[in-house]
């Protein structure tokens, strides 16, 4: 069977190390919460081989690359409609998965943030994610308040998930090797069903705060709340990176009250 050629415009870097592939698959842990797993961008199936050995759940594969899709059809003829040739970012989750399902993958680095925001939009349906990311992105996801890496992704993902940095992966185990280090992280749903504030406004506050992260919140949030409507709380003199998720929730509630 001819090999699939990695395509630069799709951000493909195929993992070649089977030990790392098995380690990634074994990092799925909350299996009692779901019985289906979707692998994003399986390429030539190095993760898929180990996923399909797991009898405790059904494995689905999705790849936008037609060449990969045809290769995987030959590789796994029994998968049938569980092998999907489509764009993950455009996938209607509920049309394929009526209940909860996990997501795993060696994610294309050029769309990794978009993948995460797609998952966030469907956080109630996705209890666990295990994925390979560019190391810098992985560090941002798990970053804590007060660090330079702490930002929009950190706050949004940690609001709904426990985020664990699992291990670093060197460039030499990919074909072609990326120019950056990689890392595997795990997102596990926490107990938060909904934030104790207006969630849409919460997203706006966090984005506005970090989009001008060098400014104090008093200045960064002027598009959301005018200075004359800001109260005497010390939070307005802080920068976004100094706030915890609970702080952002409290600030969102404060802003909501001024709008009533």
C-alpha positions, 0 to 999 in steps of 0.5 A: 500500500503506497504511503500518504504524502504529508501536505504542508497546507494541511499542517501534516506531520505524521508521527512515526514512533509507535511507543509514543503513539501507544502512550498517547492512546493510553492517556485516555482515562475517563472511559466510563463517561463515554463509549465513543472516541473520534480521532482527528487527522489520523493520517496513516493510522499510527494512533488508530492501530492502538485505538482500534485495539481498545474494545471498551469504546468505538473508534471513529476517524475523521480526515479532511485529506482524501489521500489519507481517507482512501489509505485508511479505507484500505487499511481498516475496511471494517470501519465503514461509516466510522471513517469520515472524509470531512473537515472536523471544524465543520462537523456537526457533532450531534449528527454523528454522536448523539451522546458524549464522545472523546477526542484524540489526535496529533492535531495539525498545528496550523488549526490547533486553536480552532480545534480547541475553540470548536471543542469549547463550543461543545464542552457539554458533549466532550468529556475528554481530549488527548492531543498533540500540540505545539509545545508553546500552545500546550504550555499556554493551555495549562498556564496559571495566572501571573505567567506570561503564557496565561491567556485566552486559551488558558482561561476558557479551557480551564473554566470547563476542563482540568488541563494536564501537560503529559509529556514533551515530544521531540521533532525527530519522531515525525515525518516531516519533522516540525521546526518546533517541539511538541507536547501531549496534553489531556483535557478532562471535564470538571464539574462546571456545567455552566459558569455562574455569570453571563457566559457570553459576556464572560467570553467578551471580558476575557478576550478584551482583557487579553487582547490588550494584556499590557493595559489595566482592566480599567482601560482594556475593558472600556469597549465593554464598560465605560470608566465612569461605570466602573466601581471602586474595586481594586480589580480594575487596576490589575491586568488580565493575566493576574486574574483567576477564572473565579476573578473573571466570573466575579468581574463579569457579574459586576459588569452585568449588574451595571447593565441592568 
